[in-house]
Amino acid sequence: MFARDFYLSLFERRPDFRILFKASMQDQENHFLTAIGSSIAGLKRPHEIVPYLRELGARHVDYGVKEQDFDIFIQTFHETMQVKLGSDYTTEIKEAWNAAFQTILDLMSHGYRK
């Protein structure tokens, strides 16, 4: 399971992050997959996704996430993808995810800073 492996890796790197997650890990894993899927799908529908991502950014303030914590999220995401996909996780795919994350985080940051 990608989400479970992602969080195991994240908590291994940053054990202090564990307290940021109040929901059960199964619920958190579902939230994570839903948020990623909705965000990626919504990039083609900005009128729908912009408010969602800004609100998501604002919620992360309440969760105790710091803006600089987003970097560790992206690093952990890429490493988990590499482990799961191996050589199928090409440079082109990584760059596509980076571009998507840049847009997503720009919008989340707007909500985060409000």
Summary of the structure (lengths in Angstrom):
residues: 114
radius of gyration: 13.9
end to end distance: 34.5
largest distance: 40.5
contacts: 292
relative contact order: 0.15
helix: 84%
strand: 0%
